[in-house]
Structure formats: C-alpha cells, structure tokens
Amino acid sequence: MHWKARLVKYWAYLSMGLVTVIILFLFGYVFYQGADTISWEFLTQAPSGAVLGEEGGIWPAIVGSLFFTATAVVLGSIPAVATALYMVFYCKSRRLELLVRMVVQCISGIPSIVLGLFAYSFLVRDLGWGRCILSSGVALAIMILPFIEVRAEKAFHELPTQMVQSSYALGCSRWYTIRKIVLPACKGELVSGIILGGCYAMGATAPMIFTGAVAYAKVPTSLMQPAMALPMHLYLLLAQGVTSMDTAYATAFVMMGLILLSNLLATIYARRSQKKWRIH
C-alpha cells in the first residue's frame, strides 16, 4: 500500500478513535456527576419543592420533550419530504431549483433564537395561540425542515435510475412510481433522517423558551397547553447555580441518553431497510 494511502487510513482510524473517546468521556463524566440523583423516582415523578429540582423528578419534562419533538417532526417532515420529491422528480426549471435551494439554505442558517422570537411574535402574540406545544412545534419544525429535506433529497438521488426508468417504461405514472417504488426503497433513509431531525429539535432550547416550555407543568394532554421540556429544565437548573448542579447533571444525562438511543435506533432501522432493499 502506498504510504499516502496508509497515512490517510491511520488518520481516519485515529479520528474515529478520538471521537469515540470524547463521546465516552462526555457520557461518563456527566453520569458520574449525576449518578447519585438518577433513580426510578427521579425518572417517574414530577418536580416539587420551593426550589426547582430540589425534590421530585423530571417525568413531565421527559413527556413534554417527546410532545415538542413529535409535533415538530410531523409539521416539519411532511413539507421537507414533499420538497425533496419535487426537486428530484418534478422540478424542470433550473432557476426554480436554484431558488428553492437558496430558500432551504437560508432557513438552515437562521439562528434558533430568531425562530423562537418569530414564533413568539407571530404565533403566541399576534395569532393568540399563547405559549403552547403547537407554537413551539411550528418553530422547531421550521428549524429542522432543511435538515430533513437535504437527507431526503440525497436518498432519492441515490436510488438507481434504472428502477425509476423501468417503471416509466412499463407505463406507470410518476406518482405511482414514487408511491410504490421510490418511497418504499428509501423508507429507511427517510425514517432515519426524520428521527435525527427530531433529535435535533429535542435539544433546541431557544425556541422553547419563547413559545411553550415552562418551569412547572403537568403532563400535557393537548397541543394548546404549555409543557415542561428537558432543555428548558436543564437551563433553569444551571441558572440556579451550585444548589442544583447534581440534578442538572442527571437531567443532562437523561436527555443525552434519549438522543443517543434515538440515533442508534435510526441507524439500525436505516441499515436493516437498506439490506432488505438490496436483497429484494
């Protein structure tokens, strides 16, 4: 093997090892700092006490985060996948394609706190929705839309053109081809991208602060209610200082664990779907 290729190989192994060590150290350090606080009661009870995090747990924050994330995923993935389908299979104008790409890139560059301010001004105040899960979900959906769109478009481009052209040659319509061939074949990558987008939304604190996350709230039963969220809860615990640091580390570990588990499930599902597609 040429020495340059060998050098690149070793550099890649070293980089992967370094990233793995950093991630393991980060998880280990956060777990060590919050291990005394993490318990079944901490995961299943609501917070209580005069000082936030002094007593009780984070169950409403976990459920609230799932509500915020699910709302953002539903509202963001549908237009994102539709945009990707249009760009790959329907768009014939070069100027329109460049315009759509520019809009997607501009959305991806908007700071999350600006999206939160927009959602507060337009949804919470002007439309009268109030601070609720739906207001936050809209802001988070806008934030993750480019993330999902880029991955969906990449998945559609990677599909062998022979499959699509063979369907057209048999007289199948474009929509039938998309519904019966394209979407099933790209299902794993699409679901993976949507789950990763949800993980991105779950950790976004700024939009939730302005639009729907609160310090104390029960488990939500409606999208028009405010709710607790893990990022907001963690932010408030850190703002209180030394007295809440153990609870803050425990909350951070739970949130990191949820995000890591979601990433692993997304990766496993994408690989299994891809393997099935290759077999068939």
N, C-alpha and C positions, 0 to 999 in steps of 0.2 A: 504493500500500500504506500502511495506517495506520502511524503512527510507532511505536506499541507493538508491532505485529506485526513491523516491521522491526527493532526493538531486540531482540526475542526471537530472531529469525533470526540477527542478528550475534552475539548472546551464545552461541547454540548453535554457530556456526562457530568462535568464539573458544575455547570449551570443548573442542571436538573437536581443534582445532589444538594447544591446550595439553597435552592428554592425549597426543597423538601425539608431541610434542616431548619430554615427560617420559619416555615409553617408549623412544624412540630414544636419548635421552641415557643412560638407565639401561643399555641394552644396550651402547651404545658405550663407556661408562666401564668396565663390567665386562670387556668384551672387551679393551680397551686394557690393563687391569691384568694380565690373564691370558694375553695373546696369545703371550708367549714360551714359555709352558708347554704350550699346546694343540698337539698333534701327533697323528699317527696312532698312534704308540706310546702316548701318553697315553690315547687312547680305547680301545685294544685290549689293554693289558697290565694285570696285577694289581699292586696296590701292594706295595712291598718296602722293605727298609731298616729300620734300628733305629727311626727316627722316621717316623711315619705321613706319607705324602706326599712323603718325601724322594726316593724313587725309584719307578719303575713308573708305573702309570696308575690308571684308575678303571673298567675294564671290569666287574669283579664288582659294583661299586656300580650301574652302569647296568642290568645284568641283574637284580640284586636289586630295584631300584626298580620295574622292569617286573613282576616277580613279585608284589611287595607290591600294586601298583596293580591288576593283573589279578584277584588274589584278592579285593580289596576291591570291585571293580566287579561281579564275579559274585555275591558274597554280598550286596551292597547293592542292586543294581539290580532283582533279582527281587522282593523284598518291596516295594520302592519303587513299581515299576510296578503290582504287584498291588494295593497300597493305593490308588493313583490310580484304577485301573479300578473298584474297589469304591466309592470316593467318588463317582465320576461316574455309574456305570451301575447300581449295585446298592443303595446306601445310601438308605433311605427315611425313616429316623428322624433328626429334627433334633438330638436330644440325642446320638445316637451320632456323628453327623457332627461336632458341636462337640467331643466327647470325642477323636475321632481327630485332629482339627486341633490340639487342645491338646497331645496327646502328641507329634505331629510337631514342633510349635513348641518344646516343652520339650527334645526331643532336639537340635534345631538350636542351642539355647542352651547346651548342655553344653560346657565348655572341653575342648579336645582332650587336655590333660594329664590331666584327670579320667577320660576314656575310657581312656587308656593305663594309669592306675592301676587302674581297674576290670578291664581285661583282664589285667593282671599278677596281681592278687589272685585273680581267679576262674578264668581260663584257664591261666595259666602255673603258678600255685602250687596252687590247690585241685583243678583237674581234671588236673593233671600233664602238660599239653601241653608245658611247657617254653618257652623262648624260641625261637620259630619263626615262619615266614612266616604260617602259619594263624592264630596268636594275634594277630599284628599286623593281618592281613586282617580279622578279625572287628571289632576296634576301629575300623579305618578304615571298614569297611562301615557301622557304626552312625553314624559321623560324616557320611558322605556320603548316607545314606538320605534325610533331609529335603530335601537339595539336589536329588536326582533326582526325588523324589516331587512336589515343587512344580512342577517343569518338565513332568513327565509329565501331571499333572492340568491344567495350563494348556494343553498341546497337545490334550488330549481335549476341553476346553471350547471351544476354538477351531474344532473340527470342525463344519461346517454341520449343524444338526439335521435338515435335510431328507434328508440321506443316511441317517442312522440311522432316521428315521421311515419313509422309503420302504422300507427293508429289513424293518422290522417289518410294514408294510402288505402286503408280499409273502408274509408268513407265516414269515419267517426267525426263528430263535430268537435270543435275546440273545447267547449265546456265539458262534453262527455269525456274527452281525453284527460282534462285536468281533474275531473271528479273521480274517474275510475283508474287512472294510471299515475298521474303526477302526484297527487296528494297522498295516495297510499304508499307510493315508493319513497316519498320524502317525509313520511309521518314521523319517523324517529328524530330526524334533524329538526323538524318544526317543533315537536314537543320539547325537545332539549333546549332549543333557543327560547321558547316561551317560559320554561321553568327557570332558566338562567336570568331572563328578564325579570321574573318575579323575585328572584334573589336580589337583584339589583335594586328593585323597588323596596324590598323589605328593610334594607339598610339605610334608606334615604330619610334623614331626619328633618331637613329643612322644609320640604313641602308639608309634612305632617304638623309641624309646629304651628303653621299659619292656618291650617284648614280643618283639622279634625282630631288631632291627638290631644288628650288631656291627662292630667296627673292622676285623678281618681275617677274611675268609672266602672260600672258593672259590665259583665259580658254583654256585648251588643246583640240586639235581636233585630235591628233594622239598619239599612244603609243610611238612613237620615239621622242617626244618632252619632254623637262623638264616641270615641273609644280610646282606651289606653293602647300604647304601642311600645315595643321593646326599645327602639332607638330613642324615642322621647323619654321613656322611663330612665334609660341609661344616662341621657343628657342631664336630667334633673338630679339624679343621684350624684353625678360628678360635680354639679353646681353646688351641692350642699357641702362638699369638702370631705374632710377626713372621716367624719362620723358615718358616712355611707359607703366607704370605699369597698368593703367586703361584699356588700350587696351589689355594688356596681360591677365588680369583677364577676360575680356569679351570674348577673344578668347578661353581661357581655359574653360569657362562655355559652350560655343557653342560646343566645342569638347566633353566635358563630357556629354552634353545633347544628342548628336548624338550617343555616345556609349551606354548610358543608354537606349535610345529609341530602339536601335538595340537589346540590351539584352532582353528588355521586349517583343519585337516582336518575338524573337527567343523562349522565354519561352512560350508565348501564343500559338504559332504555334505548338510547340512540344506537349503541353498538349492537344490541340484540336485533333491533329493527333492521339495521343495515345488513346484518348477517342473514336474516330471513329473506330479505330482498335479493341478496346475491345467490342464495340457494335456489329460490324460485326463478 
